[in-house]
Amino acid sequence: MAYYRIYWLDAADRIFGVQEAHCESDQIAIEVGRPLLTTWPAVEIWERARQVARLLPEHPKAALYAGL
């Protein structure tokens, strides 16, 4: 299992809060973060220094970022 940090961002794209999660894959971490889009304008999922995804309400199935 990997350690992820799921950041929720406000309308000015500032970090408002964070949720920690241990997930078996990037896709599971994205699924954990997706419900936050009902409250926040954007959600970012990070695994250590690697950005896994940035979720936006109009693109809730955000693509994985390679090489970040």
C-alpha positions as CSV (number, residue, x, y, z in Angstrom):
1,M,0.0,0.0,0.0
2,A,1.1,3.5,-0.8
3,Y,0.6,6.6,1.3
4,Y,-1.3,9.4,-0.5
5,R,-2.2,12.9,0.5
6,I,-5.5,14.3,-1.0
7,Y,-5.6,18.1,-1.0
8,W,-8.8,20.0,-1.4
9,L,-8.4,23.4,-3.0
10,D,-10.5,26.5,-2.7
11,A,-11.7,28.8,-5.5
12,A,-8.4,30.7,-5.5
13,D,-6.5,27.3,-5.9
14,R,-5.2,27.4,-2.4
15,I,-5.0,24.3,-0.2
16,F,-7.8,24.4,2.2
17,G,-7.3,21.0,3.8
18,V,-5.8,17.6,3.4
19,Q,-6.9,14.0,3.9
20,E,-4.3,11.2,4.3
21,A,-5.0,7.7,2.8
22,H,-3.3,4.4,2.4
23,C,-4.4,2.9,-1.0
24,E,-3.4,0.0,-3.1
25,S,-3.2,2.0,-6.3
26,D,-3.4,5.5,-7.8
27,Q,-6.9,4.7,-9.1
28,I,-8.2,3.8,-5.7
29,A,-6.7,7.1,-4.3
30,I,-8.5,9.0,-7.1
31,E,-11.8,7.3,-6.1
32,V,-11.2,8.3,-2.5
33,G,-10.7,11.9,-3.6
34,R,-13.6,12.2,-6.1
35,P,-16.4,12.7,-3.6
36,L,-14.7,15.9,-2.4
37,L,-15.6,17.5,-5.7
38,T,-19.1,18.0,-4.4
39,T,-17.8,20.5,-2.0
40,W,-14.5,21.8,-3.4
41,P,-13.6,23.3,-6.8
42,A,-10.5,21.1,-7.2
43,V,-8.8,18.1,-5.6
44,E,-5.2,17.0,-6.0
45,I,-3.9,13.6,-5.2
46,W,-0.2,13.2,-4.3
47,E,1.9,10.1,-3.5
48,R,5.0,11.6,-1.8
49,A,6.5,14.1,-4.3
50,R,4.6,12.7,-7.3
51,Q,1.4,14.3,-8.4
52,V,-1.0,11.5,-9.3
53,A,-4.0,13.6,-10.5
54,R,-5.8,16.9,-10.3
55,L,-9.6,16.4,-10.3
56,L,-12.0,19.1,-11.5
57,P,-15.8,19.0,-11.4
58,E,-16.1,19.1,-15.2
59,H,-13.4,16.4,-15.5
60,P,-14.0,14.0,-12.5
61,K,-12.1,11.2,-14.1
62,A,-8.9,13.2,-14.4
63,A,-6.1,11.5,-16.2
64,L,-3.0,10.3,-14.3
65,Y,-0.1,12.6,-14.6
66,A,3.0,10.8,-15.8
67,G,6.4,12.0,-14.7
68,L,5.4,14.5,-12.1
